Amino acid sequence: MPESSLNPLSPKKLLLTKWTAVAPRCKEKHFLVVKLVDPEPPGSPMLAVELEAIHTRRIRVLPWRELTDPARWKRGWV
């Protein structure tokens, strides 16, 4: 059974969750969700999150649904 069907992601519960990139770039493998990007206009569904690379502290903004792709992301620090 795929991981997403066992424990579906909710955008409101992503803050401070840990993620591992399946294909690291620039030696950035482990990430932490540090911010939920406020939607425009206010009241519309949230679309993006800010991930901070643990090693370099660089910020990466991406659509939160991208985290559900097991070919790109794994939940937790693996």
The first five atom37 places (N, CA, C, CB, O) and aatype in JSON, in Angstrom:
{
  "aatype": [12, 14, 6, 15, 15, 10, 2, 14, 10, 15, 14, 11, 11, 10, 10, 10, 16, 11, 17, 16, 0, 19, 0, 14, 1, 4, 11, 6, 11, 8, 13, 10, 19, 19, 11, 10, 19, 3, 14, 6, 14, 14, 7, 15, 14, 12, 10, 0, 19, 6, 10, 6, 0, 9, 8, 16, 1, 1, 9, 1, 19, 10, 14, 17, 1, 6, 10, 16, 3, 14, 0, 1, 17, 11, 1, 7, 17, 19],
  "atom_mask": [
    [1, 1, 1, 1, 1],
    [1, 1, 1, 1, 1],
    [1, 1, 1, 1, 1],
    [1, 1, 1, 1, 1],
    [1, 1, 1, 1, 1],
    [1, 1, 1, 1, 1],
    [1, 1, 1, 1, 1],
    [1, 1, 1, 1, 1],
    [1, 1, 1, 1, 1],
    [1, 1, 1, 1, 1],
    [1, 1, 1, 1, 1],
    [1, 1, 1, 1, 1],
    [1, 1, 1, 1, 1],
    [1, 1, 1, 1, 1],
    [1, 1, 1, 1, 1],
    [1, 1, 1, 1, 1],
    [1, 1, 1, 1, 1],
    [1, 1, 1, 1, 1],
    [1, 1, 1, 1, 1],
    [1, 1, 1, 1, 1],
    [1, 1, 1, 1, 1],
    [1, 1, 1, 1, 1],
    [1, 1, 1, 1, 1],
    [1, 1, 1, 1, 1],
    [1, 1, 1, 1, 1],
    [1, 1, 1, 1, 1],
    [1, 1, 1, 1, 1],
    [1, 1, 1, 1, 1],
    [1, 1, 1, 1, 1],
    [1, 1, 1, 1, 1],
    [1, 1, 1, 1, 1],
    [1, 1, 1, 1, 1],
    [1, 1, 1, 1, 1],
    [1, 1, 1, 1, 1],
    [1, 1, 1, 1, 1],
    [1, 1, 1, 1, 1],
    [1, 1, 1, 1, 1],
    [1, 1, 1, 1, 1],
    [1, 1, 1, 1, 1],
    [1, 1, 1, 1, 1],
    [1, 1, 1, 1, 1],
    [1, 1, 1, 1, 1],
    [1, 1, 1, 0, 1],
    [1, 1, 1, 1, 1],
    [1, 1, 1, 1, 1],
    [1, 1, 1, 1, 1],
    [1, 1, 1, 1, 1],
    [1, 1, 1, 1, 1],
    [1, 1, 1, 1, 1],
    [1, 1, 1, 1, 1],
    [1, 1, 1, 1, 1],
    [1, 1, 1, 1, 1],
    [1, 1, 1, 1, 1],
    [1, 1, 1, 1, 1],
    [1, 1, 1, 1, 1],
    [1, 1, 1, 1, 1],
    [1, 1, 1, 1, 1],
    [1, 1, 1, 1, 1],
    [1, 1, 1, 1, 1],
    [1, 1, 1, 1, 1],
    [1, 1, 1, 1, 1],
    [1, 1, 1, 1, 1],
    [1, 1, 1, 1, 1],
    [1, 1, 1, 1, 1],
    [1, 1, 1, 1, 1],
    [1, 1, 1, 1, 1],
    [1, 1, 1, 1, 1],
    [1, 1, 1, 1, 1],
    [1, 1, 1, 1, 1],
    [1, 1, 1, 1, 1],
    [1, 1, 1, 1, 1],
    [1, 1, 1, 1, 1],
    [1, 1, 1, 1, 1],
    [1, 1, 1, 1, 1],
    [1, 1, 1, 1, 1],
    [1, 1, 1, 0, 1],
    [1, 1, 1, 1, 1],
    [1, 1, 1, 1, 1]
  ],
  "atom_positions": [
    [[0.84, -1.17, 0.0], [0.0, 0.0, 0.0], [0.9, 1.25, 0.0], [-0.96, -0.01, 1.22], [1.83, 1.32, 0.8]],
    [[0.64, 2.23, -0.87], [1.47, 3.44, -0.9], [1.37, 4.22, 0.4], [1.06, 4.33, -2.07], [0.34, 4.2, 1.07]],
    [[2.45, 4.9, 0.73], [2.5, 5.67, 1.98], [1.4, 6.72, 2.04], [3.86, 6.34, 2.14], [0.82, 6.94, 3.1]],
    [[1.1, 7.37, 0.9], [0.13, 8.45, 0.91], [-1.27, 7.97, 1.29], [0.08, 9.11, -0.45], [-2.03, 8.73, 1.89]],
    [[-1.62, 6.71, 0.96], [-2.94, 6.22, 1.33], [-2.99, 5.81, 2.81], [-3.33, 5.04, 0.45], [-4.07, 5.77, 3.4]],
    [[-1.84, 5.5, 3.4], [-1.81, 5.13, 4.81], [-1.95, 6.36, 5.71], [-0.51, 4.4, 5.13], [-2.64, 6.31, 6.73]],
    [[-1.3, 7.44, 5.34], [-1.29, 8.64, 6.16], [-1.26, 9.86, 5.24], [-0.06, 8.64, 7.15], [-0.19, 10.4, 4.97]],
    [[-2.42, 10.29, 4.75], [-2.45, 11.4, 3.79], [-1.93, 12.7, 4.4], [-3.86, 11.6, 3.26], [-2.07, 12.94, 5.6]],
    [[-1.33, 13.53, 3.54], [-0.8, 14.81, 3.99], [-1.91, 15.85, 4.07], [0.3, 15.3, 3.04], [-2.82, 15.89, 3.24]],
    [[-1.82, 16.67, 5.08], [-2.7, 17.81, 5.22], [-1.81, 19.05, 5.21], [-3.58, 17.73, 6.53], [-0.86, 19.12, 5.99]],
    [[-2.08, 20.02, 4.34], [-1.2, 21.19, 4.28], [-1.1, 21.94, 5.6], [-1.68, 22.13, 3.21], [-0.06, 22.54, 5.88]],
    [[-2.15, 21.92, 6.41], [-2.14, 22.64, 7.68], [-1.26, 21.98, 8.72], [-3.54, 22.77, 8.21], [-0.91, 22.61, 9.72]],
    [[-0.89, 20.71, 8.52], [-0.08, 19.98, 9.49], [1.36, 19.79, 9.02], [-0.7, 18.64, 9.79], [2.09, 18.99, 9.6]],
    [[1.78, 20.5, 7.98], [3.12, 20.33, 7.43], [4.2, 21.11, 8.17], [3.12, 20.73, 5.99], [5.38, 20.75, 8.09]],
    [[3.83, 22.16, 8.87], [4.83, 23.01, 9.52], [5.71, 22.19, 10.46], [4.14, 24.14, 10.3], [5.21, 21.43, 11.3]],
    [[7.02, 22.35, 10.31], [8.07, 21.69, 11.09], [8.18, 20.18, 10.85], [7.82, 21.92, 12.55], [8.78, 19.47, 11.65]],
    [[7.62, 19.7, 9.73], [7.82, 18.29, 9.38], [9.15, 18.14, 8.66], [6.65, 17.77, 8.5], [9.65, 19.08, 8.05]],
    [[9.72, 16.93, 8.74], [11.03, 16.64, 8.17], [10.87, 15.85, 6.88], [11.9, 15.86, 9.18], [10.0, 14.99, 6.77]],
    [[11.74, 16.15, 5.89], [11.68, 15.51, 4.58], [13.08, 15.19, 4.07], [10.94, 16.39, 3.58], [14.03, 15.91, 4.36]],
    [[13.18, 14.12, 3.3], [14.43, 13.72, 2.66], [14.24, 13.74, 1.15], [14.9, 12.32, 3.15], [13.3, 13.13, 0.64]],
    [[15.12, 14.44, 0.45], [15.07, 14.46, -1.01], [15.59, 13.12, -1.54], [15.89, 15.65, -1.6], [16.65, 12.66, -1.11]],
    [[14.86, 12.51, -2.45], [15.29, 11.24, -3.04], [16.53, 11.46, -3.91], [14.14, 10.6, -3.87], [17.44, 10.63, -3.92]],
    [[16.55, 12.57, -4.65], [17.7, 12.92, -5.5], [18.25, 14.26, -5.02], [17.29, 12.98, -7.02], [17.86, 15.31, -5.53]],
    [[19.17, 14.24, -4.04], [19.7, 15.49, -3.49], [20.39, 16.36, -4.55], [20.68, 15.19, -2.37], [21.02, 15.85, -5.48]],
    [[20.26, 17.68, -4.38], [20.94, 18.64, -5.24], [21.84, 19.51, -4.36], [19.92, 19.52, -6.06], [21.44, 19.9, -3.27]],
    [[23.04, 19.81, -4.84], [23.98, 20.67, -4.1], [24.21, 20.17, -2.68], [23.46, 22.12, -4.07], [24.31, 20.96, -1.75]],
    [[24.28, 18.86, -2.51], [24.5, 18.22, -1.21], [23.39, 18.52, -0.21], [25.83, 18.66, -0.63], [23.58, 18.39, 1.0]],
    [[22.23, 18.91, -0.71], [21.09, 19.18, 0.16], [20.14, 17.99, 0.1], [20.35, 20.5, -0.27], [19.5, 17.73, -0.92]],
    [[20.07, 17.27, 1.21], [19.27, 16.05, 1.27], [18.15, 16.15, 2.29], [20.15, 14.87, 1.6], [17.03, 15.73, 2.01]],
    [[18.44, 16.7, 3.46], [17.45, 16.77, 4.54], [16.88, 18.18, 4.65], [18.08, 16.34, 5.88], [17.61, 19.17, 4.6]],
    [[15.56, 18.23, 4.81], [14.84, 19.51, 4.82], [13.83, 19.54, 5.95], [14.15, 19.76, 3.48], [13.37, 18.51, 6.44]],
    [[13.49, 20.76, 6.35], [12.47, 21.01, 7.36], [11.49, 22.04, 6.79], [13.11, 21.5, 8.71], [11.92, 23.05, 6.23]],
    [[10.19, 21.78, 6.92], [9.19, 22.76, 6.48], [9.19, 23.87, 7.52], [7.75, 22.11, 6.3], [8.79, 23.65, 8.67]],
    [[9.62, 25.07, 7.12], [9.75, 26.18, 8.07], [8.64, 27.21, 7.95], [11.07, 26.86, 7.88], [8.45, 28.04, 8.84]],
    [[7.88, 27.16, 6.84], [6.82, 28.15, 6.67], [5.77, 27.63, 5.7], [7.4, 29.51, 6.16], [6.08, 26.96, 4.71]],
    [[4.52, 27.94, 6.0], [3.43, 27.7, 5.08], [3.2, 29.01, 4.34], [2.12, 27.2, 5.82], [2.94, 30.03, 4.98]],
    [[3.29, 29.0, 3.03], [3.16, 30.23, 2.24], [1.69, 30.64, 2.21], [3.72, 30.04, 0.79], [0.83, 29.86, 1.8]],
    [[1.42, 31.86, 2.64], [0.04, 32.36, 2.69], [-0.53, 32.44, 1.28], [-0.02, 33.75, 3.37], [0.13, 32.94, 0.37]],
    [[-1.76, 31.96, 1.1], [-2.37, 31.98, -0.23], [-2.83, 33.38, -0.62], [-3.54, 31.01, -0.29], [-3.11, 34.22, 0.24]],
    [[-2.91, 33.59, -1.91], [-3.46, 34.83, -2.45], [-4.64, 34.46, -3.32], [-2.4, 35.64, -3.27], [-4.47, 33.61, -4.19]],
    [[-5.78, 35.0, -3.16], [-6.21, 35.91, -2.09], [-6.37, 35.16, -0.78], [-7.54, 36.6, -2.47], [-6.52, 33.94, -0.78]],
    [[-6.34, 35.87, 0.34], [-6.53, 35.23, 1.64], [-7.84, 34.44, 1.68], [-6.52, 36.28, 2.76], [-8.86, 34.87, 1.15]],
    [[-7.78, 33.28, 2.31], [-8.96, 32.44, 2.38], [-8.98, 31.34, 1.33], [0.0, 0.0, 0.0], [-9.74, 30.38, 1.45]],
    [[-8.14, 31.47, 0.29], [-8.07, 30.41, -0.71], [-7.13, 29.32, -0.2], [-7.57, 30.98, -2.09], [-6.38, 29.54, 0.76]],
    [[-7.16, 28.14, -0.82], [-6.33, 27.03, -0.33], [-4.83, 27.33, -0.4], [-6.63, 25.77, -1.12], [-4.36, 28.0, -1.32]],
    [[-4.1, 26.82, 0.59], [-2.66, 26.98, 0.6], [-2.05, 26.13, -0.52], [-2.06, 26.58, 1.99], [-2.46, 24.99, -0.72]],
    [[-1.08, 26.69, -1.23], [-0.5, 25.97, -2.35], [0.97, 25.63, -2.18], [-0.66, 26.78, -3.58], [1.46, 24.69, -2.8]],
    [[1.69, 26.38, -1.34], [3.15, 26.19, -1.28], [3.67, 26.2, 0.16], [3.85, 27.27, -2.08], [3.02, 26.7, 1.08]],
    [[4.88, 25.63, 0.3], [5.59, 25.62, 1.58], [7.03, 26.06, 1.34], [5.54, 24.21, 2.25], [7.54, 25.98, 0.23]],
    [[7.67, 26.52, 2.41], [9.1, 26.82, 2.37], [9.83, 25.7, 3.09], [9.42, 28.22, 3.01], [9.52, 25.38, 4.24]],
    [[10.8, 25.11, 2.41], [11.65, 24.08, 3.0], [13.02, 24.68, 3.23], [11.74, 22.82, 2.09], [13.54, 25.39, 2.38]],
    [[13.6, 24.39, 4.39], [14.96, 24.84, 4.68], [15.88, 23.64, 4.69], [15.03, 25.6, 6.04], [15.63, 22.67, 5.39]],
    [[16.95, 23.72, 3.89], [17.95, 22.66, 3.88], [18.69, 22.69, 5.21], [18.95, 22.82, 2.67], [19.16, 23.74, 5.63]],
    [[18.8, 21.56, 5.85], [19.4, 21.49, 7.18], [20.89, 21.83, 7.13], [19.2, 20.1, 7.78], [21.39, 22.54, 8.01]],
    [[21.59, 21.34, 6.14], [23.04, 21.54, 6.07], [23.43, 22.96, 5.65], [23.65, 20.54, 5.09], [24.33, 23.55, 6.25]],
    [[22.76, 23.52, 4.64], [23.15, 24.82, 4.09], [22.27, 25.99, 4.53], [23.16, 24.75, 2.61], [22.62, 27.15, 4.33]],
    [[21.1, 25.68, 5.13], [20.13, 26.69, 5.56], [19.48, 27.43, 4.38], [20.81, 27.69, 6.47], [18.81, 28.44, 4.59]],
    [[19.67, 26.94, 3.16], [19.01, 27.56, 2.01], [17.52, 27.25, 2.04], [19.64, 27.07, 0.68], [17.1, 26.18, 2.47]],
    [[16.73, 28.22, 1.57], [15.27, 28.08, 1.53], [14.85, 27.72, 0.11], [14.57, 29.41, 2.0], [15.37, 28.23, -0.87]],
    [[13.9, 26.81, 0.06], [13.35, 26.35, -1.21], [11.83, 26.42, -1.1], [13.84, 24.89, -1.57], [11.26, 25.89, -0.14]],
    [[11.16, 27.06, -2.06], [9.7, 27.15, -2.06], [9.19, 26.18, -3.11], [9.21, 28.61, -2.34], [9.65, 26.17, -4.25]],
    [[8.21, 25.36, -2.71], [7.63, 24.44, -3.68], [6.18, 24.16, -3.35], [8.42, 23.13, -3.71], [5.74, 24.34, -2.21]],
    [[5.42, 23.72, -4.35], [4.02, 23.36, -4.08], [3.99, 22.22, -3.05], [3.28, 22.94, -5.38], [4.73, 21.25, -3.19]],
    [[3.15, 22.32, -2.04], [3.14, 21.32, -0.98], [2.78, 19.95, -1.5], [2.17, 21.73, 0.12], [3.22, 18.95, -0.94]],
    [[1.99, 19.87, -2.56], [1.59, 18.57, -3.1], [2.77, 17.81, -3.71], [0.51, 18.76, -4.16], [2.7, 16.59, -3.88]],
    [[3.84, 18.52, -4.04], [5.04, 17.84, -4.55], [5.61, 16.87, -3.51], [6.11, 18.88, -4.96], [6.26, 15.88, -3.88]],
    [[5.38, 17.14, -2.24], [5.88, 16.27, -1.18], [5.19, 14.9, -1.18], [5.68, 16.94, 0.17], [5.68, 13.97, -0.54]],
    [[4.08, 14.77, -1.88], [3.39, 13.48, -1.96], [3.97, 12.57, -3.02], [1.92, 13.7, -2.24], [3.56, 11.42, -3.13]],
    [[4.94, 13.06, -3.8], [5.56, 12.26, -4.86], [6.71, 11.43, -4.28], [6.08, 13.18, -6.01], [7.76, 11.98, -3.95]],
    [[6.51, 10.1, -4.14], [7.56, 9.26, -3.53], [8.82, 9.15, -4.38], [7.01, 7.88, -3.28], [9.85, 8.69, -3.89]],
    [[8.76, 9.54, -5.63], [9.95, 9.54, -6.48], [10.84, 10.75, -6.18], [9.55, 9.53, -7.96], [12.0, 10.78, -6.59]],
    [[10.31, 11.75, -5.46], [11.06, 12.96, -5.16], [11.32, 13.17, -3.67], [10.35, 14.14, -5.69], [12.37, 13.7, -3.3]],
    [[10.37, 12.74, -2.81], [10.46, 13.04, -1.39], [10.07, 11.84, -0.54], [9.59, 14.22, -1.04], [9.19, 11.06, -0.9]],
    [[10.75, 11.71, 0.61], [10.39, 10.72, 1.63], [10.14, 11.47, 2.93], [11.53, 9.63, 1.81], [10.85, 12.42, 3.26]],
    [[9.13, 11.03, 3.64], [8.81, 11.65, 4.92], [9.86, 11.29, 5.96], [7.4, 11.23, 5.4], [10.29, 10.14, 6.04]],
    [[10.26, 12.26, 6.76], [11.28, 12.03, 7.78], [12.67, 12.18, 7.21], [0.0, 0.0, 0.0], [12.84, 12.44, 6.02]],
    [[13.67, 12.02, 8.07], [15.08, 12.08, 7.62], [15.57, 10.66, 7.52], [15.98, 12.93, 8.61], [15.79, 9.98, 8.52]],
    [[15.75, 10.22, 6.29], [16.16, 8.85, 6.02], [17.63, 8.79, 5.72], [15.36, 8.26, 4.86], [18.17, 7.72, 5.46]]
  ]
}
